[in-house]
Amino acid sequence: MKIFKTLLFAALIGFASIASAKTIEMDVNGLVCAFCAQGIEKTLKGFPATAGVFVSLEHRIVAVQLKDGQDIGDAALTKAITDACYKLVAIRRTDEPLDAIRQRVSNRKALPPVDASKHKHDMDDMQGMQSHG
């Protein structure tokens, strides 16, 4: 019984931290060009819980600011990212505002560039995106 109470307490603490998170920060591979950023931003803004989106191509970070008291589940985020043909590496939930993430990222050195010669868009696979620009 003591183990059950401990597990229940841990689950409630974990749920409370997820429910109160204001921002979801994700590491995403495959983001190379401005079109990539535009496409993933449009996809994530389609969630009713999204208040804002920040995409850093140089750092391969995508952050979603949530509306007060709302959330987007990990499964829905994973599906949105992978359906747009990108690879979701990690999801972190935080109380850090979008502007603070933007500032933190701008102060860091960029990751090594991705080989753009291997980069192409298949418009049929990218939801809501018919052409560049």
N, C-alpha and C positions, 0 to 999 in steps of 0.2 A: 504494500500500500504506500509505503514511503517513496518508493521509486516512481509510482504513478503520480503522486503529488508533485514530486520534483520535476518530472517530465511535463506535467500540466503547467506548472509555474513557468518553466523555461519556454514552453510554447506560447503562453500568454505574453510574456516579456517580448519574445520575438515578434509576435503579431502586433503588439503595441508600437514597436519601433518601425515596422513596415507601414502601419496605418498612419503614423504621424510624419513620415518622411515627406519632404516638400519637393525633392528633386531625385530623379533617377539618372545616374551617370553610367554610361555603357562604353566599353571598349569594343570597337567594331573594325574588322579588317575588310578591305575591299573598297573603301572610300578613297577615290583618287582625284576626281575633278569636281568643279563647281556643280555640274549636273548631278553628280552623286549626292552632294550635300542637299541640293534642291529637292531631289526625289525622296530622300529619307526624311527630310523636314516635312514635306507635304504628307507623307504617309503617317508620321507620328502626330501631326496636327489634326489628323482625322479622328483621333481618339477623343471622346467627350471630356476626359479628365485632363487633357493637355492644356496648360496655360501658355507655354512657350517652349521653343526648341533652340538648342545651340549645337552646331556641328563644327568640329575642328578637323579639317582634312589632315593637317600637319601632325596632329597628335592622335588621330584616329579615335576621337572621343565624340560621343553623341550624348547630350544631356536633355532631359525633358523636365520642365518645371510643371508640377501638378497643381490643379485647382485645389483650393482649401477643402480638406476632408475627402478627397478623391484619390484613386490609385489606378494603376495599370498593372495587371499581373505579369509575372515573368514569362509565362507561357504566351501571352498575347504579344509581348515585346519581342520574344524570340521568333514567333511566327512572322511578325511584321518585318523584322530585319532579314530573316532568311528568305521570305517570299520576295523581297526586293533584291535578292541575289548577293547579300553581304553575309559575313560571318560574325556572329555575336560571340565575343570572347569572354566578357565578364559584365555583370550587372551589380551596381552598388547603389544603395539608397542612402540619402543624406538630407540634412536640413540646410545644407549650403545653398544659397540662392543662385540662380542662373548667372547673374552678373559676377558673383564671386568666383564661380567656376570659369567663366570667360576670362577674368583677370588672372586667375591662377595659371590657366593654360597659356595665356599670352606671355607670361614670365618664364615659361619653360622652354628649353631647347626642343626643336621639332625632332620627330623620329626620322630615321633615314627614309628617303623617298621610295615610293613603290615604283616598280618597273612599268611605266606607262605604255610600253609597247605591247604588253599583255592585257591591256585594259580596253574593253569595248562594252558598249551598251546594247542589250537586246531589248528593244522597246516593248516587245510583246510580254516580256517577263517582269517589267517594272510597272507596278500598278499606278495608274493615273498619269503615266508619262508617255507622250506620243513622240516628242522630238526634243532635241536640244534647244535651249532658249526659250 
